[in-house]
């Protein structure tokens, strides 16, 4: 019944067409499903991922145009990170984005990976992180997560050369998204905690994650930054949390440009039922199993209220479309087909 890694992350956007243009045309992700929010059918639910929408590659968006902007803080996600294979490809991304009018900060050396940051049209913070050098850069496999590691000052906001970092980019214009620039799914997701030790207990004891790194926030030392992972701790299996006290950090507010929930993947229905029983046995409130057509879901909260989900890996997005037609039409579950005409009248077409 082990958690396999991240299944998807769901955000809120204010304009579906603008979100499709940004994530598909500018970032090169595939729109793998255009459907509606099954709990509020007057709004889109858009899924982006790899060629068939495999778990660990999925970014999804509810389109809620009337919702005010969100605010990251305690109980919310701070940012999501996508993985790119090489530092050279990452520099190409910096040049590509800036040449298309998207401001980029970085490249920052995070010791375990290199990072650039930018925001989507609604203000969501997005990171592109390299796969290497990895978690063994400063600890052996046996020591991972056992001690707090303070980063060198030259890697923190107290000592790094911001002017040099800002000036470093790819040497020439990037005419298109090259093969080596492919974004290979999620690297990690970072949320905000009011008690990092309570969060650690929750992830290790309730969800079966391992602590793979205890360090500090390179941009806001000495506040802690802890990393939790499952399996081989590869990209797509890692959650991280910035730790703050409630007196030092605002409370987050759900809205446009912010994450709604994070979903973890399990193999199938039986594993999901076992997880539900386990969470209930630990006094954690969990919903009944909900059929999302492309997977099944249960929902609960972390200690600060952030919405989490455990979703089955299948049946996947090919149950109602072929690989070639994914995301090209409005897909509805069988129980909503009778409402198709009314739903299509409400929604603004997305091309």
C-alpha positions in Angstrom: 0.0 0.0 0.0 3.0 2.3 -0.4 2.6 5.8 -1.8 4.3 5.8 -5.2 5.0 9.5 -5.4 3.0 12.6 -6.5 0.0 12.0 -8.7 -0.9 15.5 -9.5 -1.1 19.1 -8.2 -4.3 21.1 -8.8 -4.2 24.9 -9.0 -6.8 27.7 -9.5 -6.7 29.9 -12.6 -8.8 32.8 -13.8 -8.8 32.2 -17.5 -8.6 28.8 -19.1 -7.5 29.8 -22.6 -4.7 31.9 -21.1 -3.6 29.0 -18.9 -3.6 26.6 -21.9 -1.5 29.1 -23.9 1.0 29.4 -21.1 1.4 25.8 -20.1 1.1 24.2 -23.6 2.6 26.8 -26.0 5.1 28.4 -23.7 6.1 25.5 -21.5 5.5 22.7 -24.0 3.2 20.6 -21.7 0.5 18.5 -23.3 -3.2 19.3 -22.6 -4.2 15.8 -21.9 -7.8 16.4 -20.7 -10.3 19.2 -21.1 -13.2 18.5 -18.7 -15.1 20.2 -16.0 -14.9 20.3 -12.2 -17.1 17.3 -11.3 -18.1 19.1 -8.1 -19.0 22.4 -9.9 -19.8 21.7 -13.6 -20.0 25.3 -14.6 -16.1 25.5 -14.5 -13.3 23.9 -16.5 -10.9 21.4 -15.1 -7.8 21.3 -17.3 -5.0 18.7 -17.1 -1.5 19.1 -18.4 1.2 16.4 -18.4 3.3 14.1 -20.6 2.1 12.4 -23.8 -0.6 10.4 -22.0 -0.8 12.2 -18.6 1.1 9.8 -16.4 1.0 10.3 -12.6 3.9 12.5 -11.5 3.7 14.7 -14.6 0.2 16.2 -14.0 -0.6 19.9 -13.4 -4.3 20.5 -13.3 -6.3 23.7 -13.0 -9.8 24.7 -11.9 -11.0 27.8 -13.9 -12.6 30.1 -11.3 -12.7 33.6 -12.9 -14.7 35.2 -10.1 -12.3 34.1 -7.3 -9.8 36.8 -6.0 -6.1 36.2 -6.1 -4.7 33.7 -3.5 -2.0 34.3 -1.0 0.6 31.8 -0.1 1.3 31.2 3.6 0.7 28.7 6.3 -1.6 26.0 5.2 -0.9 26.5 1.4 1.6 25.5 -1.2 4.4 28.0 -1.9 5.5 26.7 -5.3 5.8 23.7 -7.7 9.0 22.6 -9.4 9.3 20.9 -12.8 12.4 18.9 -13.7 14.8 19.5 -16.5 17.7 17.2 -17.2 20.7 19.5 -17.6 22.0 22.9 -16.5 22.4 23.9 -20.1 18.8 23.1 -20.8 17.8 25.2 -17.8 19.7 28.2 -19.1 17.9 27.8 -22.4 14.6 27.9 -20.5 15.7 31.1 -18.8 16.5 32.7 -22.2 13.3 31.3 -23.8 11.1 32.7 -21.0 12.7 36.1 -20.8 12.6 36.5 -24.6 8.9 35.9 -24.3 8.4 38.5 -21.7 8.3 36.3 -18.6 10.7 37.6 -15.9 13.0 34.9 -14.4 15.1 34.8 -11.3 18.1 32.5 -10.9 19.9 30.3 -11.7 20.3 29.6 -8.0 22.4 26.8 -6.6 20.3 24.8 -4.2 23.1 22.3 -3.6 20.9 19.3 -4.5 19.7 20.9 -7.7 19.8 24.3 -9.6 16.7 26.4 -9.8 15.1 29.2 -11.8 11.8 30.8 -10.8 9.0 32.6 -12.6 5.2 33.1 -12.3 2.3 32.1 -14.5 -0.3 34.6 -15.6 -2.2 34.3 -12.3 0.9 34.7 -10.2 1.5 31.0 -9.4 5.2 30.5 -8.5 6.8 27.9 -10.8 10.4 26.6 -10.6 12.4 24.6 -13.1 14.9 22.5 -11.3 17.7 20.2 -12.5 17.7 16.5 -11.7 21.3 16.6 -10.4 23.4 16.7 -8.3 20.9 15.0 -6.0 20.4 14.3 -2.3 23.8 12.7 -1.8 25.7 15.9 -2.5 26.4 16.3 1.3 25.2 13.1 3.0 25.7 9.4 2.5 22.6 7.2 1.8 22.7 6.0 5.4 22.8 9.6 6.8 20.1 11.2 4.6 17.9 13.4 6.7 19.6 12.6 10.0 21.0 16.0 10.8 20.3 19.6 10.1 22.7 20.9 7.3 23.4 24.6 7.1 24.2 25.7 3.5 27.3 27.7 2.7 26.7 31.4 3.0 27.5 32.0 -0.7 24.4 29.9 -1.7 22.0 32.0 0.5 20.5 35.4 0.1 23.0 36.7 2.6 26.1 35.9 0.4 25.3 35.2 -3.2 26.1 37.5 -6.1 22.7 38.5 -7.3 24.0 40.7 -10.1 26.0 37.8 -11.6 23.1 35.4 -11.2 20.7 37.7 -12.9 23.1 38.3 -15.8 23.8 34.6 -16.4 21.7 33.1 -19.3 21.9 31.2 -22.5 24.3 33.0 -24.9 21.9 33.2 -27.9 18.2 33.3 -28.6 16.3 30.0 -28.4 14.1 29.7 -31.5 11.9 26.9 -30.1 11.6 24.4 -27.2 14.4 21.9 -28.1 14.3 18.2 -27.3 16.8 18.6 -24.5 14.6 21.2 -22.8 11.7 18.8 -22.3 10.1 19.2 -18.8 10.0 15.7 -17.5 7.2 16.1 -14.9 7.3 17.3 -11.3 10.5 17.7 -9.4 9.0 18.6 -6.0 6.3 20.6 -4.4 6.9 23.0 -1.5 4.3 24.0 1.1 4.4 26.1 4.3 4.1 24.7 7.8 3.6 26.4 11.2 5.4 23.5 13.0 7.9 21.7 11.0 8.3 18.9 13.6 4.5 18.3 13.7 4.6 18.2 9.8 7.5 15.7 10.0 5.6 13.4 12.3 2.6 13.6 10.0 4.5 12.7 6.8 6.6 10.0 8.4 4.1 8.3 10.7 0.8 8.9 8.9 2.0 8.8 5.2 5.1 6.7 5.3 7.5 9.3 3.8 11.2 9.4 4.8 12.9 12.6 5.8 15.6 13.0 3.2 16.9 16.4 4.0 16.9 18.7 7.0 18.2 22.1 6.0 17.3 25.8 6.1 15.5 28.1 3.7 18.3 29.4 1.5 16.3 32.5 0.9 15.1 33.1 4.5 17.6 31.5 7.0 17.5 30.3 9.7 13.9 29.1 9.1 13.9 25.4 8.4 13.3 23.7 5.0 12.7 19.9 5.3 12.3 17.4 2.4 10.2 14.3 2.5 10.3 11.5 -0.1 9.2 8.0 -0.9 10.7 5.2 -3.0 14.1 6.2 -4.5 13.5 9.9 -3.8 13.7 10.7 -7.5 11.9 13.8 -8.9 8.2 13.4 -8.6 8.3 11.7 -5.2 9.3 14.6 -3.0 7.3 17.1 -0.9 9.2 19.9 0.9 8.0 22.3 3.6 9.2 25.7 4.7 8.8 25.9 8.5 7.7 29.1 10.2 6.0 30.1 13.4 2.5 31.6 13.3 3.9 34.9 14.6 6.4 35.1 11.7 4.2 34.0 8.8 0.8 35.0 7.5 -1.9 32.5 6.9 -2.4 31.4 3.3 -5.6 32.1 1.4 -6.9 30.0 -1.4 -7.6 31.8 -4.7 -6.3 32.3 -8.3 -2.6 31.7 -8.7 -2.5 29.3 -5.8 -2.6 25.5 -5.3 -5.9 24.0 -4.3 -4.6 20.5 -3.4 -1.8 18.0 -3.9 -2.5 14.4 -4.7 -0.3 11.3 -4.0 -0.4 8.2 -6.1 -1.2 4.6 -5.1 -1.4 1.6 -7.3 -5.1 0.8 -7.2 -8.4 0.6 -5.3 -7.3 -1.9 -2.7 -4.3 0.2 -1.7 -6.4 3.3 -1.5 -9.0 1.6 0.8 -6.1 0.5 3.0 -4.8 4.0 3.2 -8.2 5.3 4.1 -8.5 2.9 6.9 -5.0 3.7 8.1 -5.7 7.5 8.2 -9.0 7.0 10.0 -7.2 4.8 12.6 -4.9 7.7 13.3 -7.7 10.1 13.9 -7.4 11.9 10.5 -10.7 12.9 8.9 -10.9 11.4 5.4 -13.6 11.5 2.7 -15.3 8.5 1.2 -13.8 7.3 -2.1 -14.8 9.7 -4.9 -14.9 8.5 -8.6 -13.0 11.0 -10.8 -13.4 8.7 -13.9 -9.6 8.9 -14.7 -8.7 7.9 -11.1 -10.4 7.5 -7.7 -9.7 9.9 -4.8 -9.9 10.3 -1.1 -9.2 13.7 0.5 -7.8 14.8 3.9 -5.7 17.6 5.3 -2.2 18.1 6.6 -1.8 19.5 10.2 -2.1 23.1 8.9 -5.2 22.4 6.8 -3.6 22.1 3.3 -5.8 19.8 1.2 -4.2 16.5 0.3 -5.5 13.6 -1.8 -4.6 10.0 -2.4 -5.4 9.0 -6.0 -5.2 5.7 -7.8 -2.8 5.5 -10.7 -5.5 4.4 -13.1 -7.5 3.9 -15.2 -5.9 7.0 -16.7 -6.8 9.4 -19.5 -7.1 7.0 -22.4 -10.4 5.6 -21.2 -12.3 8.1 -23.4 -9.7 9.5 -25.9 -6.8 8.2 -28.0 -3.3 9.4 -27.5 -3.7 11.5 -30.6 -7.0 13.2 -29.5 -6.2 13.8 -25.9 -7.4 17.2 -24.8 -9.0 18.2 -28.1 -12.6 17.9 -27.0 -14.7 18.5 -23.9 -14.6 15.1 -22.1 -17.4 14.4 -19.6 -18.0 11.4 -17.3 -21.0 9.2 -18.1 -23.1 10.8 -15.3 -22.7 14.3 -16.8 -23.3 13.4 -20.5 -27.0 14.2 -20.1 -26.0 17.7 -19.2 -23.5 18.2 -22.0 -25.6 20.7 -24.0 -26.2 22.9 -20.9 -22.6 22.6 -19.8 -21.2 23.6 -23.2 -23.5 26.7 -23.2 -22.0 27.9 -19.9 -18.3 27.3 -20.8 -16.2 29.7 -23.0 -14.7 27.5 -25.7 -10.9 26.8 -25.3 -8.9 26.3 -28.5 
